[in-house]
Each structure stands twice: as C-alpha cells, then as structure tokens.
Amino acid sequence: MKKEMKFISRCTVALVGTAVFSSLGFSVFSGPFALCYGISVEGADIGCAASVQAYENALNDVNTKIVADFGADAAINPEPNISVRVLPRDEIPSERELYNNIASLSEKLIPCYTILHGGTEIAYFSSQDEANQAVSSYVNALSPENSEARLDGDFKIISSYAAPSEIMNAQSGLEHMLSIRPLSVLSTVTERIEESIPFTETVSNDASMYMGEIVVDQEGEEGKKITVTRVHYKDGEELFRELISETTDSEPVTRIVRAGTKTPPTGIGSGEFIFPTSGVISSLSGERWGRNHNGIDIADKTGTDIMAADEASVKFAGIASGFGNLVILDHGNGYQTYYGHCDSLIVHTGDIVEKGAVIAKMGSTGNSTGPHLHFEIRKDGSICNPLDYVSKP
Ligand SMILES: [Zn+2]
C-alpha cells in the first residue's frame, strides 16, 4: 500500500509539470527539442523519461526481475525527484536505457550483455565477446558447413542488467539457446557442379564400302556444363534449391561415322570381262616362234595397275615357272584368268576380289624381255583367246 501511495504522488508531480508547460504552449517543443521528465534519486541523476508512465514501467520491470531472483524484500524503492526538462529529442533515453539506469540502483543486479529477441531477453553474458561467441556457435550449429548463414528475425545484443546467477558463458549460453531455439537460422550453400554433355552420332551411308564396314571420320567428344545452384536451409534442413546459372563450358563434338552399304563380293564372276590393264597389245595368242602363246601380252610401264577382269576368288598368288609373279583368279563360273610377269602382287591366295580391283603391278618377272602383262582366259581348263572376250578400250 505504501508503494502505491508513492506512485500516486509522483504522478501528481508529473501532472503539475505538464500543466505548466501546456500553458507555455507546446509549439516550443516541436522540431529538435522535446519535453521529458528528469529523474534523480538521492541527488544522483538517472536520466530522463519520455513520460512518468515510462519511468513507472521501467521501475516495475526492474523490480519484477529482482523479485524473481531475490524475493520481494529485494525490490528497490527509490525516492525520485522528477522535474520537467527540455532536451534535444535524440538525447531522450530509450526505455532500455531508462531500465538500465534504474537497474543500476540495485545492488543485486550486475551489468551484463543480453541477447534480445523481439522484446524478450534470451540469455545474459558477462562480456559482449561471450555473447557474440554463443550466437555464432548457435548459427554454426544450425547451418551446414561452408554456408552463408544468418539469424531470421529481430535480434540484438544490448547492455543490460541481470542477476549474477543468470550470467552464462559462451558454451552454456549456446546450450540454453539450442534448448529453446529462440530464432531460426537461415543459410545458403552455393554448389558448383560440372556435368558432362553427351555427344551425338551421325551415321551416313557409303556405297563405296561393304556392309558391316565402318569409318569414323570424326571422334565424338563430350561437352562440359557447369551448373551453379544455391541450396537454402532452415535450421540445417534443406528448404529448396535455386538454379543460379547453367553455363556450357565446352560444346560436345558430334561423332561422324560412315557405314558401308555395298553387298560384299561372293567371288562369283558375271562372265563378262574387262580389259585388265592399260598399254598396247604387243603379242596375240596363238602360235608364236613355234610354240603356242596361251594369252595376249599387253605392254606398258613397270608398276602399271593390273585389274581383275571379273569378280573372283584368288586361286594362286605367287611365283610360277616362266610366269614369274603370277595371279590366277577363279571366277567360280568355269572361267579362270591368269596375270603373269607381275612386278609385285597385291592380293593373296583366298582373297575375294571385285571386277576392276587392282590385284598386281605390271613388271617383267619370269621369261620376259620387258615390262608387260601376260593375260590368259581359260574356260573349264581350256585356253581361250582373250580377244574373243575383251578389247582394248
Ligand atoms: Zn605372254
């Protein structure tokens, strides 16, 4: 009852003050100056309240804290001297400053640093460093490594007063904050991922190659894509992913392939022959120097191409008496053709050759007096006159 009486008396003082200044006109206090209520206790100035009510509220808040920690007997009961003052607006103390000024009157409370969330006091520390450490450990505990993290919400560390038993260190403050989770931690991690871009393949038909044959004109190469993603977390739990950029570092290179479409030769001739080389016919078939000449001779330079007169399999490719380097083609239809005196052989026994394929080079091996091709056509083993089948183009 006694306390309440004192509050009433202070309010009376305040009302008188307001009345005095009202009569002077409030226009004086517009602009940078404002009216406030200076408060001193036992001759010591504890600052200025924006209103008497603000002072009363701050005193009540201080006493609520003291009573909670030390019991009703510890409540402070200052005898304030309140006077009206005019101060620059920005010098009027905040409610928190007023609270601290009043709290400093109590011998029970000590100065501290308080983590404040909204208007709620979360934890008390003896130094700003301890408070900062607790906060940064809290942020670290609730965010992934290498993230950019921040507290979500109104949060600050202020100078304040607390009971000594309330003071925490960085570790106990962290544990306390983790147990009550006053604030969420929002964080982001930027991920840079390199991905390969597969190459495509184009295949074109090539009638000059046999079926099943493949030529790679250009090898394929994978390209490279770089994706930057920002992953958002709340209290360490992934919320969503945000695509920041997608860059092609290198384009893929197309693989270019040609595939043969030609039906492979079977080695069976058509029965129609082509003139097997170039040059002049230097000797006909028939009787010559008292012996039978079994074919025709076609003379040209050493190394001139000799072609298969028709599709065939190679029956023989090697050295034969008199013929020198000889190729015998079996056309699979009763016909065989002979190519003698070659300088070099290109095909091997067992090869399948198409009509017109180069099988040897012209030379002068065996019984020969100069570079020429000795060319024979045999039908079921009998000698034929090649000029009955071919003519010089
Ligand atoms: Zn001959």
Boltz pocket constraint, residues with backbone or C-beta under 6 A from the ligand:
constraints:
  - pocket:
      binder: B
      contacts: [[A, 283], [A, 293], [A, 295], [A, 296], [A, 297], [A, 373], [A, 374], [A, 375]]
      max_distance: 6.0
